[in-house]
């Protein structure tokens, strides 16, 4: 009776809440993994794990020092608030951001980036996230580039290792369906004596690594065009001639097909 209906309703509500919780987790993982971009007060910001304030839907943009709630389904930001800057690391963060901008403006048509910084156990931790994409569905292709760079070093400075991960995803789907998904990890020790010098060395490593990676991808692509792609399928059917679909109407089989 009524007790059973109430029990069923409670079970259904728990089930829905469970599904929504799992769905939220999936949306969070996908958006942060992709370095999704979102407009915040008119400017482009990144949605990343390192910029997450609650591992759910609240994020911070270190460039503008603003936090916001992100709607994964609508790709919208709301409840924007000012966040105080950490004066212990802001000098380093700002120096890297400034040095990075010149490089990004030079090579990326529509880049969005974020330089995160924090202090923990007398170690300054910097994380640099870079994203650029171009979606061109009218011509059946989309492309995305993203990279992440990390370095930790004592507040007094010195030599430290910078690690980077670069990822490229290209999807071409006219007269076929071809995807390129590739990534590369790199590392190098750089001198970090001061914010200005350290930022210059970090950005120089990013520039040289990304340039080398871009060249390697281009070279591999040309090799694949001549070898791998040709091995995937014949240019012509086994008859060595293309099918004339208009002439198909004159054949009995063709008439049967057309009449169905």
N, C-alpha and C positions, 0 to 999 in steps of 0.2 A: 503494500500500500504506500502510504505517504512516506514512511521511513525508508522504504526501498528506493522511491523516486529521489529522495533527498540524498541517499547514499550514492545513487547513480550520478546525480548532478555534481556532487563533490568529487567523485572519481573523474568525471569529465573535465572539471575545472583544473584538477591537478594535472591531468594529461595535457591539457592545452598549455598550462604554465610551463610544464616540462618541455614541450615542443618549442615554445617561444624562447625559452632559455637556451636550448641547443641551437636554434636558428640564429639567435643573437651572437652566439659564440662563433658560428660559421661566418656570419657577416663580418664580425670583427677581425677574424683571422684573414679573410680574403682582402678586405679593404686595407688593412695595415701591411700585409705582404706585398700588395700592389703599389704602395705609396700613392694611394688615391688622392686626387687634388679636390679641394673644395673652396668655394668663395667665402671669405670671412671679412666683413666690412669692405667689400669691393676688391680685396686682394686675394691672390691664390695661395693656399696653404696646403701642407701635406698632412695626411692621416697616417701615422706610423706608430709602431709599438713603443719605440723609445719616447715618443711624444705623448703617450697615453698617461692620463692621471689616475685612472681607476680600472684599467684593463677592461673597459666596457664601452663607454660612449663619450667620455670627457677627454679632450685633447688640448695640447698647448702648442702655439706657434711661437718659437723662440725669436723669430725675426721681429715680430710686432709686440711680443710679450703679452699675448692675449690667449685666454683659454676659451673653449667653446664646446657645446654639445653637438655631436654629429649624428645626423639621421641617415642611417645606412641605406634605407630604401629610397629616400628622396634626394640623397646626396646634397644635403643642406646643413648649414651650421646655424645654431641659435644660442641664446643665453651667453652671449659674448661678454667676457669680463677681463679687466686688466689683471696681470699677474706681476708681482714684484720681481725684479731681476736679482740674481745672486751676484753681488759685487765681488765675491771671491774669484769668480771665473769669467765674469762678463768681459773683461779686457781681452782674454784669450778668445772667447767665442766671437766677439765683434771683429777681432783682427782676422780670424779665419773667414768669417762671412764676407768681409770687405775684399780680401784677397781672392776669394772664390768667385765673386761676382764678375770680375774682369774676364776670367777664363770662361765662365758660363755664357756670358754675353757674346763672346767671340765664337763659340762653337755650337751652342744650342739655340734653335729658333724660338722655342717657347718653354724654357726651363722653369721648374719650380724646385726650390731647395730649402733645406733647413739645417742649421748648425746648432746642435744641442750640447749643453755643457753642465756638468755638476761636479761637486767636490765630495769625495768620500775617502776617509782614512788618509788625509793629506795627499791624495792623488786627484789630479784634474783629469776628468774623463770627457773627451770630445767625440761626438758622433755626427757625421756629415751624411745627409741623405740628398740624393739628386734624382730628379725625375723629369723626363720629357717624353711626349708621345704625339703621334699624329694619327688620327682615325679618318680614313677616307673611304667610307662604304660605297660612295658613288662609283669608285673605281676598283672596288672589291679588295681593298687591302687596309690593314691597320698595323701600326708599329709602336713599340714602347721600349724605352731605355731607362734603366734605373741602376743606381750604384749606392753603396753604403760603405763609409770609411770610419774607422775607429782608432783612437789612440789614447793611451793613459800614461801619465807622467807625473813625477813629483812636482809640488808647487815651486820648487827651486829651479825646475827645468832640467835640461840634460838631453842625452840621447834616448829615444824611445822608438818602439816599433809601430808603424802604421800598417793596419791591415785593411784590405779592401775587397769588396765583392761586387762584380759588375754583371748585370743580367740584360739580355736582349730578347725580345719576343716580337716576331713578325708573322703576320697571318695574311696569306694571299689566297683568294678563293674565287677567282674568275676562271671558268673552264677547268676547274679542279679544286683541290684543297690542300695547300702546302703550308706548313708551319715551321718556323725556325725558333727554337727555344734553346738558348745557350747561356752559360755563365762562366766566369773565371775569377779565381781568388789570387790576390797578390799581397805581398808584404815587403816592407823596407824600413830600415832604421834611419831616422832623420834627427837632425840637431834642433833642439827646442830651447834655445838660450833665452829668448824673449818672445813676446807675442808677435811682433812684426816679423822677426826672422823665422820663428817657428811656423807661422801661417804661410809664409812664402815657400818654405820647404815642403810643407804638407800639400799645398796646392800644386807645386811643381811635380810631386810624385803622382798626384791624381791625374794631372794633365798628361804626363808621359805614359802612364798606365792605360788610360782610356784611349789615347791616340794609337798606341800599339795594338790594343784590342780591336779597335775599329778597322785598322789596316789588315789584321789577321782575318777578321770576319769577311772583309771584302775579297781577299785572296782566296779563301776557302769557298766562298760563294761562286766565284768564277770557275774554280776547279770542279765544283759540284755540277754546274751547268753543263760541262763537257763530259762528265763521267756518271756521277750518281743518278742525276735526274733522267738521263738517257737510258740508264739500265732499268729504270722502274717500269717502263712500258714502251711498246712499239710506237713509232711516229704514225704508222699506218696499220690498218688491220692486216690479218694474215694474207688477204687477197692483194695487198700492196696498192689498194685504191680506196678512196673515200666513198662512203655511201651517198648516193644522190637521192635524197629523200623525196624530191619531186617526182622522179621517175618511178618511185615505189608504187605510186598510184596506178600505173599501167600494169602492174603485176597482179595476178590473181590473189596472192597472199596479201598484197598491199590493199587490194579492194576489200578483202575480208576484214582487215584491221581497221580501215577507214570507216567501214559501215558499222562497227561495234561502238 
